[in-house]
């Protein structure tokens, strides 16, 4: 059950982070060539954050 809640939260959170990243990229007028690298970096870092959150919550139980 905990895994389902964390996955559901993670999908929503990643979607929101990507929306904010896209808004930032458009606002700062960053060249198209750099978009993929920016999104990949942010998604990897957020995924690491979410996995560490899950591990911490799972260990605490």
N, C-alpha and C positions, 0 to 999 in steps of 0.2 A: 504494500500500500504506500509506504514511504517513497519507494522508487517511482511509482506512478505520479505522485504529487510533485516530486522534484523534477521529473522529466517534463511534466506539464508546465511548471513554473519556468523551467529552463528555456523551453521553446518560446514562451511568451516574452521572456527577458531578452533572448537573442534577437527576436523580431524587433523589439523596441530599440535595442542598441543599434541594430542595423538601420532602422529608420532615422535615428539621431545622427548616425555616422553619415548617411546619405545627405541629410540636411546640412551638416557641417561641410561636406565636400562641395556641395553646390554653393553654399554661402561664401566659402573661401576661394571658389573658382580654381580648385586643384585640377591639374591636367588629367585627362582620361587615362593616360598611361600609368598613373600612380594609384588609380582607384582600386584595382585588384589587390595590390600590395597592402594598401591601407585596410581594406575590408578583411583580408586574410589575417593580418596581424591582430586586429581588434577581435575577430572571432576566435582565434586561437587563445588569446589572453583571457577572454571572457569564459571560454570553455574550461580552461584551467581553473579559473575562479569557481565556476559552478561545480566541477568535480571535487575540488578541495572542500567546498561547502557540504556536498553530499557525504564525503568521507567523515568530516567532522561531526555532522549530525548523526550519522550511522554509528560512529564509535561512541558517541555520548549516550546512545540508547541502551 
